[in-house]
């Protein structure tokens, strides 16, 4: 069979991804060695960010992230349990205040990027929205924003939040080991078969459902939803082994770190500095709301902070899981945040008359 150009491109992408995972695994092992929180995500993210900036031949894009995201979705879904929704009445206040938090956060961050960074109105607006990277880039691009700037700002925000928040939260809660063995109804019989049946089935079914329903981040949300239903209804209580979870976390961290490929150190420093300003605003607001809600309701401040935090759904839920908090609560709040931003952000945006895109 003749070698085709497309085969060479695919092989090159695969090799770059393998290199990214290797760099990420090394960084994760180093962070685990020094006892850092969430080491496989943070170490992989930091190592791949440095390697990307210095021009190392590594890459981890959306397509290569999907298998890792599917595994993490199953893990996060396994945090749901039959008693979770019975306690939902305790969470009406943080859910009710979430739109207020998002409105204040968006106003302050958009003002930061408009007044301090000097971005044009569209770029400042979509860079300041507390939504997901892909959604904000797509919406912003359609309305005249600089897509690369919006994407880099959101990537830097997630990088900073994921890197800083576990250390801050650690002051509220000591590190707790993640439960790992695969089991069915408390039994450790045939763990390999159980993992293939329940874990593999959740991934396959979830990916199919997520794709058919066109869910946002379908490769994460589909398996998460199927796993959550299985665990919340008590059908199974299987768990993904630690080694597989660590591998998925390395892939997740590598994807975040590789987003900075092609930037010079100076450009990276500028993006990081601008994102740091908005991140400080968001984190200060997050802990202010968490402290007030915790005082009014008696809820765990660390858990409320993770539920309100401006990081990614998967990353913040993994922090909750590592601290033996309720990832299900974090997931519900972050899903509500994503939906609110997706629905409201394009409705509120009004391009300036001086904006060329208007």
N, C-alpha and C positions, 0 to 999 in steps of 0.2 A: 504494500500500500504506500502510495506517495505521501511524503510529509507535507502537510498543508500549513500555510501561514497562521491560520486560526489555531491549529494545534500548538504551534510554537508560542503564540500569545497566551493560550490557556496554561501551558506548562510554565511559562514565566510567571504568571499570576500565582499559580500554585506554589512555586518555589519561593516567591516573595512572602506568601502567607506562612509557609513552613518556617521561614527565617524569622518572621515576626513572632510566631508562637514560641520559637526557641529563645529569642531575646526576651520575650515576656515571661517565659518560665524561669529564666535565669534571674530576672528582676524580682519575680514572685518569691523564689527561693531565698533571695537575699533579704527581702522584707520579712519573710517568715522567720528567718534566722535571728533578726533583731527584735522580734515580737511585735511588729506593727499590726494594727487592726486591719482586717480584711486584706491580708498580705498579697494574695494571688491576683486580686484586681488592682490594688494600688501599685504593687511592684511592677506588674506587667505594663500598666499604663505609663508609669514614670520611665521605665527602660525603653519602651517603644517610642515615647515622645522624644527622648534624647536621641535615639538612633535615627528617627525620622528627620530631625532637624540637622544632624550632621551628614545626612545624605546616604545612610545605609540602605541597601536594596531590600527594604521590607515593605509590606502592604497588607492591610486587612480591611477590606471594604464591606459593604452591606451583604453581598452574596456569600462571602466567606464567614461572615458573622452568624448567619442563620442557624447552622447546626448548634453552635454554642448557645444562641438565644433560645432555641427550642428546649435544650436541656435545662437552662435556667428557668424557663417557663414552667416546666414540670416540677422543678424544685420549689418554686414559689407557690405553685398551686397546691403542693403537699402541705403547706402551712395552714391551709383552711381546715377547719374541723367542725363537727356538728354543733359545738357550743358557740362558735364565733358570731353567728348572726343573732343568737339569743341575747348577746351583749350589745347589739347594734343601737339600742335605745340610749346607751351611754355616750354615743358619738354624734348625736343630733346637733349639738352646739358647734363642734369644730367643722362639721359639714356645712352647717348654716352660715358660719363665718368665713368659709373658704372663698366665696365670691368677693367679699369685702377685702380679704387679704390680697387676692389676685389683682383687684382694681388698684389698691394702694401701691402694690409692688410694681405693676406696669407703669403707673403714673411716674413714680420716682425713677425707675430705670430708663424709661424713654426720655425723661428730662435730662438724666445724666448723659446719655449718648447724644442728645441734641445740643446741650449747652457746653458740656465739657469735652466730649470727643469731637464735636463739630460735624456729626453725620448729617446727611440730608434727611428730610422728614420721614420718608418711607423706610430708609435703612435704620434710622434711630428707632422707629416704631417697632419693626419686626425683630430687631436685635434686643429690644427691651421687653418683649412679650415673654412671660414665663411658660413657654410651650416647648414642644419637641423640636429638634434640629430640622428634621426633614420637612415637617409641616410648615415651620416658619420660613425656611428657605423657599419652598414652593410658593407659599402665599406672598411672600415679599417680592420674589422675582416677577410674579404676575402683576404687581402693583408698582414696579419701578425701583425696588430696593436693590442694593448691591448684594447679590446672592453669596459671593465668596465672603464678604465681610460679615453678613448675618450668620453664615455657617460657622465661621471661625470664632465669633463672639460666643455663640451658644456652645461650641465645642470646648472653648476655654472655660466657660462658666461651669459646665458639667465636670471638667477636669479639676477645677479648683474646689468645687463643692464635694465631689467624691473623695478628693485627697484630704481636705481639711475636716469635714464633718465627723468621720469616724474617730478622730483624735479628740474632738470636742465632746462628742457623745460619751466617750470612754470615761469622762469625769463623772458622768451620772451612773454609768453601769460598768462593772468589770467585764472583761471578755469571757464569753461562754462558748464552749465547744458546740459545733453544729451536730445534731444527731444524724448518724449516717447509715447504719445497717439497713438493708432492704428487709422488709417484713410484710407479712399478710396477717391481719388480725392478731398481731403480737407474736406470731410464729416466725422463726428464722429458717424454716424448712425451705429448701430449694430456692435460695436467694437469686441465683442466676435466671432461673425460669420465671420467677416473680418479676424481676426487673425487665426481662424481655416482654413479658405479657402486659404488665401494667404500664411500665415506663415507656417501652417502645410503642405500645398501642396508643398511649396518650399523645406521644409526639406525632405519630402518623395521622391519627384522627384529628388532632388539633390543627396540624398544618393544612389538612384538607378543608376543614371547616373555616379556618381563618382566611384561607385563600378564596373560598367560595363566597363568604360574607364580606370580603374586602375589609377586614378589620384593620385598624391602624397597628403597625408593627405586628402583622399577622403571624410571623414566624415565632414571636414571643407570646402574643395574646392567645392564639389558638391552643397550643399545648397547655398554657396556664389555665385557661377556662376548663378544659377537659379534666385536667388533674384536680382542679379546685372542686368540680362537681363530684368526682369520685371520692375525694377525701371529706368534703362537707356532708355528703350523704352517708358516710360510714361504710361505703362499699369496700374500701381498702385503706391501708395506712402505710403503703410502701414508701421507702426512702431511697434516694439516689446515693450511691457510695461516694465517700469523700474524694477519692481520686478523680472520679468523673466530674464532680462538682468543681474541684480545683482546676481541672482542664478547661471547663466552660468559663470559669472566672478569668483564666489567663487569656482566653480568646476575647472575652468582653473588654478587658483592660487593654489588650493590643489594639482593638478597634478604635478605642478612644485616643490612644497615644498616636496611632498612625494618621489621625486626621490632620496633624501638623506638618505632614510631608510637604516639601517644597518651600517652606518658610525659611528665611534667613533668621539668624539669632536675634538681630535687631527687630525684625518684623514680628517675630514671636514674642519678644519682650513687650512691644507696644500693645499687641493684642491682649497679652496676659495682664498688662497694667490696666487697660480699659475694662477688661472683663472683671478684674479684681475689684474695681470700684463698684460695679453693679452687684457683684457677689457679696461684698460687705454689706451693701444696702439690703439685699435679700436675706442674708443670714441674720442681720440685726432685727429685721422685721419678723422673720421666722421665730426667733427665740422670744421676741416680745409677745407675739400672739400665743406661743406655746406656754409662756409663763402665766399670762392672763387666763387662758383656758384651763391650765392646770390648777390655778388658784380657785377659779370658779367651780370647777367640776371635780377636782381631786384626781384627774387623769394624769398618767405618767408624762412628765414634761418632755423627756427624751423621745417617747413614742409620738407625741404630738408634733415635736420638731421634725422628726423624720417624715411624718405624714404631710407636713407643710413645706418641707425643704425643696429648694429649687434644683435638685439633682434629677437624674433619670429614675424612672419607675423601677427598673431592674436593679440599679445600683443601690438605691435607698432601701429597697426591700431586702437586699442581701445584707445590708448593715443591720437592719432589724432582726433578721434571721440569726446573724452571728452573735447578737446580744440577747437571744431568747426572748425578744419582744414579739409582738403580733404582726408579722408581715402582711397578713390579710387586711389589717386596718390601713397600713401604709398603701397597699395596692388600691384599695377602694378610694382613698383620698386622691391618689395620683391619677387614677382613671377619671375621677370627677374633674380634676384640674385640666387634664388634656381635653376633655369634651368641652368644658367651659371656654377655654382659650380658642379652640377650633371654631366654636360657634360664634363667640362674641367678637373676637379680634378683627375679622374682616368686616363685621357690621359697623364697628366703631371707627375704623380707619377712614379718615377723610384726607385725601392728598391735598397738599398746598397748591394754590394757584401758580406759584413759582416753580413747582415741581414739574420737570419735563415730562413725567409720566402721566400727569393729570390731563 
